[in-house]
């Protein structure tokens, strides 16, 4: 009596034969090769999809993606050597530049300076509003003194 049973172990496909109570393991080489080829194809396709998405973001920044083979990932080292592309990525898509490892420190410094200028602008607008309020109050007081004929310096009536 012969029974066949297939089991998958890591990347090999084995066929176990049971002949009259004894077990024998036979490697099914054609299926193993097919499964390895299929796994390599899927991995290359996934890498290609990710690389094309990155290339689309590079094109959106106004850059030109570097040449590469199908199924190969984007080469960050080649991008580091292309100063024009690095500067465009840092200026227009700093998140992608960080992902690729080409973010320049001046971009972080620029963001810090922009945040500081916004804080300074808010502080100046608050100070300006307070000064305007004090000037309006002083103008109102001078007008009241003028209407009542009181000297604003001595707080006495004019004679």
C-alpha positions as CSV (number, residue, x, y, z in Angstrom):
1,X,0.0,0.0,0.0
2,X,1.5,3.3,-1.1
3,X,0.4,6.7,0.3
4,X,1.8,10.1,-0.8
5,X,1.8,13.2,1.5
6,X,3.4,16.5,0.7
7,X,4.9,18.8,3.4
8,X,6.6,22.2,3.1
9,X,9.7,22.8,5.1
10,X,11.4,26.2,4.8
11,X,12.0,26.5,1.1
12,X,12.1,22.8,0.1
13,X,9.1,20.7,-0.9
14,X,9.3,17.1,0.3
15,X,7.2,14.2,-0.7
16,X,6.8,11.5,1.9
17,X,6.1,8.0,0.7
18,X,4.7,5.4,3.0
19,X,5.4,2.0,1.7
20,X,4.1,-0.9,3.9
21,X,4.6,1.0,7.2
22,X,8.1,2.4,6.3
23,X,8.5,6.1,5.6
24,X,10.8,7.4,2.8
25,X,11.3,11.1,2.0
26,X,11.9,12.0,-1.6
27,X,12.7,15.5,-2.7
28,X,10.5,16.8,-5.5
29,X,13.1,18.9,-7.4
30,X,10.8,20.4,-10.1
31,X,8.4,21.8,-7.5
32,X,11.2,23.2,-5.4
33,X,12.7,25.0,-8.3
34,X,9.3,26.4,-9.3
35,X,8.6,27.6,-5.8
36,X,12.1,29.3,-5.6
37,X,11.6,31.0,-9.0
38,X,8.1,32.1,-8.0
39,X,9.4,33.6,-4.7
40,X,12.2,35.5,-6.5
41,X,9.7,36.8,-9.1
42,X,7.3,38.1,-6.3
43,X,10.2,39.7,-4.4
44,X,11.4,41.4,-7.6
45,X,7.9,42.7,-8.4
46,X,7.5,44.1,-4.8
47,X,10.8,45.8,-5.0
48,X,9.9,47.3,-8.4
49,X,6.6,48.6,-7.1
50,X,8.3,50.3,-4.2
51,X,11.1,51.8,-6.5
52,X,8.5,53.1,-8.9
53,X,6.6,54.9,-6.1
54,X,9.9,56.5,-4.9
55,X,10.7,57.5,-8.5
56,X,7.2,59.1,-8.9
57,X,7.9,61.2,-5.8
58,X,11.3,62.2,-7.2
59,X,9.6,63.3,-10.4
60,X,7.0,65.2,-8.5
61,X,9.8,67.3,-6.9
62,X,11.1,68.2,-10.3
63,X,14.0,65.8,-10.2
64,X,15.1,63.1,-12.7
65,X,15.3,59.6,-11.2
66,X,18.6,57.7,-11.8
67,X,18.7,54.7,-14.1
68,X,18.4,51.3,-12.5
69,X,17.6,47.7,-13.5
70,X,14.2,46.1,-13.2
71,X,13.6,44.7,-9.7
72,X,16.5,46.5,-8.1
73,X,15.9,49.0,-5.3
74,X,16.7,52.8,-5.5
75,X,20.4,53.3,-4.9
76,X,20.7,55.9,-2.1
77,X,24.4,56.2,-2.6
78,X,24.0,57.2,-6.2
79,X,21.4,59.8,-5.2
80,X,23.9,61.2,-2.6
81,X,26.4,61.8,-5.4
82,X,23.9,63.8,-7.4
83,X,23.9,67.1,-5.7
84,X,21.1,68.6,-7.8
85,X,18.7,65.8,-6.9
86,X,19.7,66.0,-3.2
87,X,19.0,69.7,-3.1
88,X,15.7,69.4,-4.8
89,X,14.6,66.5,-2.5
90,X,15.7,68.5,0.6
91,X,13.8,71.6,-0.6
92,X,10.6,70.0,-1.9
93,X,10.2,66.7,-0.2
94,X,12.2,66.5,3.0
95,X,10.4,63.4,4.2
96,X,11.6,61.4,1.1
97,X,15.1,62.9,1.6
98,X,15.1,61.6,5.1
99,X,13.9,58.2,4.0
100,X,16.7,58.0,1.4
101,X,19.2,59.2,4.0
102,X,20.2,62.3,2.0
103,X,18.6,65.0,4.2
104,X,20.9,67.9,4.8
105,X,21.2,69.5,8.2
106,X,20.5,73.0,6.7
107,X,16.9,71.9,6.0
108,X,16.4,71.3,9.8
109,X,18.1,74.6,10.5
110,X,15.8,76.4,8.0
111,X,12.7,74.8,9.6
112,X,14.0,75.9,13.1
113,X,14.6,79.5,11.8
114,X,11.1,79.6,10.3
115,X,9.5,78.5,13.6
116,X,11.6,81.1,15.4
117,X,10.4,83.8,13.0
118,X,6.8,82.8,13.5
119,X,7.2,83.1,17.3
120,X,8.9,86.5,16.9
121,X,6.1,87.7,14.6
122,X,3.5,86.7,17.2
123,X,5.4,88.4,20.0
124,X,5.7,91.6,17.9
125,X,2.0,91.6,16.9
126,X,1.0,91.2,20.6
127,X,3.3,94.1,21.6
128,X,2.0,96.2,18.8
129,X,-1.6,95.6,19.9
130,X,-0.8,96.5,23.5
131,X,1.0,99.7,22.4
132,X,-2.0,100.6,20.2
133,X,-4.4,100.1,23.1
134,X,-2.3,102.3,25.4
135,X,-2.0,105.0,22.7
136,X,-5.8,105.0,22.2
137,X,-6.3,105.3,26.0
138,X,-3.9,108.3,26.2
139,X,-5.6,109.9,23.2
140,X,-9.0,109.5,24.8
141,X,-7.7,111.0,28.1
142,X,-6.2,114.0,26.3
143,X,-9.4,114.6,24.5
144,X,-11.4,114.4,27.7
145,X,-9.0,116.9,29.3
146,X,-9.4,119.2,26.4
147,X,-13.2,119.1,26.6
148,X,-13.2,119.9,30.3
149,X,-10.4,122.5,30.1
150,X,-8.1,120.6,32.3
151,X,-4.3,120.8,31.8
152,X,-3.2,117.2,31.3
153,X,0.2,117.8,32.9
154,X,-1.0,119.6,36.1
155,X,-4.5,118.2,36.2
156,X,-5.8,121.8,37.0
157,X,-8.3,123.9,35.2
158,X,-7.0,126.5,32.7
159,X,-7.6,130.0,33.8
